[in-house]
C-alpha cells in the first residue's frame, strides 16, 4: 500500500487504532499493573514489612517495566494476527506515533510556559486536551504524579508501535513511505530529549524530597505525645505534683521543638475528670502552631502562654501594631546547630565560614577542608524559630542565598510550594536546633558541626562557650492570669527544671542551684 492509497476505510481504522484502541489497551494494562502493585503492598502489610525508598522505586519501575512489556506484546500480536500484511505501511506507523508527538509538543509548551512549575491550570487543561488518556490522567492529577501524563501516553504509543513494527519487519515498504516514519520517530526522540532537559531544570529549581533523607521539624503529635499514644513519648514528672488545674487553665501554644516539653507539663499539671472532657480541654488549651502562628495567637489573645525562641522583627512589629506588650521569661538553654552528613570529612567551621557558605561566597566543600564537590544549602521557612535565629544570630547583616523550594501535590490537581526540608546528602549542609537533630532525628546519619572548634555539647551549652547558644522563652501578654503565672513560676522550680533536662534540653539553671536559690528565698 502506497502513500496515495484510495482506501479511506484504511485511514479511518488507522486513526481508530492510534487514538482509541491503543489508549484503551493502555488503560486496561495500567489497571492490571495497579492491582498487582496493590496486592504486593497488601502482602507486605500482612507480613509487617515496610517498603523503604528502594522498595517504592522498585515498585514504580517494576510496574512501568511490566506495563511496557505488556504493550509491546499487544503491539506484536496486533500486527501479526489482527492486520493483513497488505494493510501495513510506514504511513500506519506515522499515524500510530502521532498521538505521542502531540502529547510531547503540548507538554513541552505547558512546562515552558509555567516556568517548570506544576502549579496553575495548564496541567489540568492537558487532561482534557489528551482525551484518549483522560482516565489515567485523572489518576495522575489526584496522585500528584504529573510526569505520568507524559510518560504513559508517549511510552504506550511508542512501545506498542515498536511491537507492531517487529511483527512486520520483514515487509518491504516503499522508500518514500519510510522517510515519513523515520522523520516522525526522530522528532519524537528530539522532543523526548527536550522534555528530559526540562525535567533536569525543574529538579534544579524545585528540590526533590524523600522521607529517609529529610531532617524535619515536625512529628506526629497524637501518635507520640498524648497520654493514649502508642509510642508514649511524654516525659513523666519526678516527685509529687505540686498542684493541678481543675477549672481555669492557661492556654498553651508554641514551637514544634518545645511541644514535647510543655505537653508533658500540661498533662501532668491538669486534672481530667472524664475522657471526653480531657479531649475538649486538650483541644482548647494545648496546641502546637509553630513559632510564627504561636506569636500571632498570643497577640490575638487566643493563647495565654507560648514556648518559643525570641521573636523575629516581623513578630515584634505585629505586637507593637496591636499595642500588645509581651513578657519574656527564659527557662531553658538550647544550641542552634549546623548539620551535615555523617560521612562529610568537615567537622568544624568558623563563624565567618558559615556566613560565607550561606551567602554564596563559598560554594565548594574543598574550600573549608572537605571533598571537591558543590555545597548544597538547605534553609528553613521564613519566620520559623530556626530561621529567625539564623538571620539574627548567625548571618546578622549578611544577606542569605534564596531558600530551596519544593512543590507538593495536595490531591485533585492542587499543588503547594514551600521551603524544602533538609535532605541529608553527602554534600548538604543545613541548620536546626540541637533537640531536633539529636532527639527527633537521631537516626538520620547526621552529625553536628563544631563552630570555632567548639562542639554543641551540654557542658558547652550550659557555660555558653558554644557560639550559638540560645534561650528558650515562655512568653505571655502583660499582666498574665494567676494560673498562667503559676505555670511560668513552676517551670523555674527544681521540678520544672528537672523536666527540662529529662526531655532533652539544658536547664537554665543547674538543678542544685535552683534548689538552693528557692531555699534562700
Buried (B, 14 or more C-beta within 10 A) or exposed (E): BEEEEEEEEBEEBBBEBBBEBBBEBBBEBBEEBEEEBEEBBEEBEEEEEEBEEEBEEEBEEBBBEBBBEBBBBBBBEBBBEEBEEEBBBBBBBBBBBBBBBBBBBBBBEBBEEBEBBBBBEBBEEBBEBBEBBEBBBBBBBEEBBBBBBBBBBBBBBBBBBBBBBEBBEEEEBEEEBBEBBEEBBEBBEEBBEBBEEBBEEBEEBBBEBEEEBBBBBEBEBEEBBBEEBEEEBBBEBEEEEEEEBEEEBBBBBBBBBBBBBBBBBBBBBBBBEEEEEBEEBBEEBBBBBBBBBBBBBBBEEBBBBBBBBBBBEEBEEBBEEEEBEBBEBBBBBBBBBBBBBEEBEBBBBBBEBBBBBBBEEBEBBEBBEBBEEEBBBBBBBEBBBBBBBBBBBBBEEBEBEEBBBBBBBEEEBEBEEEBBBBBBBBBBBBBBBBBBBBBBBEEBEBBBBBBBEBBBBBEBBBEEEBBBBBBBBBBBBEEBBEBBBBBBEBBBBBBBBBBBBBBBBBBBBEBEEBBEEEEEE
